[in-house]
Each structure stands twice: as C-alpha cells, then as structure tokens.
Amino acid sequence: MEQSESKRVTDTRAAAAAAKVAAEKAAADKAAQEAAAKAAQEQAAAETARQQAAAAETARQQQAAAAAAAAAAAKAQVPVQPAAPAAPSGCDPNYAGGCVPIASDVDCAGGSGNGPAYVRGPVTVVGSDIYGLDNDRDGVGCE
C-alpha cells in the first residue's frame, strides 16, 4: 500500500476509535445524569412521605387532645345553684329569706331609712337589689 493510502486508513481508524470513545463517554455521562435524576426523585419522594407521616401524626395527636378535652369537659360538673323559692304574694321576688314588700321604697327596719315600707333582715339578694338593702354588696341585706 502506498504511504498516503496507509495514512488515510490509519487516520480513518483513529477517527473511528475517537468517535467510539466519544460516544461511550457521552453514553456514560447520560447514564450518570439519569442515575442522579432518579436518586433525586427518590429522595424527594422519601421526603414527601416523611412529611405526610408527620402531618398524619400531628392530626392524630390533635384528635387525641380534642377527645381528652371533650372527656374532661364532660366530667366537669357545673355547680348547680338552687333556685330561690317563689316569693309569697305581695313580696318582691328579688329577695329571699323574708318578705320584702313591693312598694315605692323599702328600708331596713331599725335603720335610718324613711320607708314607706320596712323589712326585718337578714334577707338574701337573689336578683337585683332594687331597694339598696345590701349596702356592703355581699349578697345579704338588712344584716
């Protein structure tokens, strides 16, 4: 073979070998990129699963706390305040323990009030102290 022909064949083989090496490198790079992308997707999926599990646990804890609060509220007893007995006819229903007459003004008997009506105490204020019999506001008038 002639030298020029030999050089052309050698150059062609060298070019083919270089192209093959370049193609193999490109394929390896592509495979590495795909593997990295897949690993990133798997990591993101794992993180999403962790977040969903944490959210589910938080919701479970909140439901448990709400159930416990509801149970505690159900057990709590509201103090029952006994109803005042009905006032006798002609007596003001805002007072109990004695008959406070219904009048334009009522004062404690033996006090400095000017009537026209008086009551002997003590009387318990069960509504509004409309006659001002409970001066110290402790719930008991004409003490």
Secondary structure by P-SEA (a helix, b strand, c coil): ccaaaaaaaaaaaaaaaaaaaaaaaaaaaaaaaaaaaaaaaaaaaaaaaaaaaaaaaaaaaaaaaaaaaaaaaaacccccccccccccccccccccccccccccccccccccccccbbbcccccccccccccccccccccccc
